[in-house]
Amino acid sequence: MAPDRDGDEARPPKRRHREDHEEREPREQDAGRPRRLSAPRVMRSATQQLKDLLGRAPESVSAVRPTDDGWEADVEVLELERIPETTSVMASYRVTLDAEGELMSYERIRRYTRGQIDRRG
């Protein structure tokens, strides 16, 4: 190798792996759009924002699904604590989040006792 201007030997350019290149370069289909959040990140965002609004900590997320505009999730919340625990009143809330995980709307879609089991057909 020939020395560079400072007299040091020039180093060959570092080889980049194909994966490194793909991670740093946006795909054509993603150009101009924010990258979609992962489902776990959306679940954390939905529960935290719903907690802030309701003043109660959600117990679980029973569904999360992508939509054209962001995400939709069903979140289970303890609404009224009773003894025995199986008689406590629970509620399912459907929350809508935008592509960045910000809560756009929510609605209570169901109330039930903790010990209740869904029966189908």
Secondary structure, DSSP 8 states (H G I E B T S, - for coil): --B-TTSSB--------HHHHHHHS--GGGTTS-----HHHHHHHHHHHHHHHHSS-EEEEEEEEE-SSEEEEEEEEEEE--SSGGG-EEEEEEEEEETTS-EEEEEEEEEEETT------
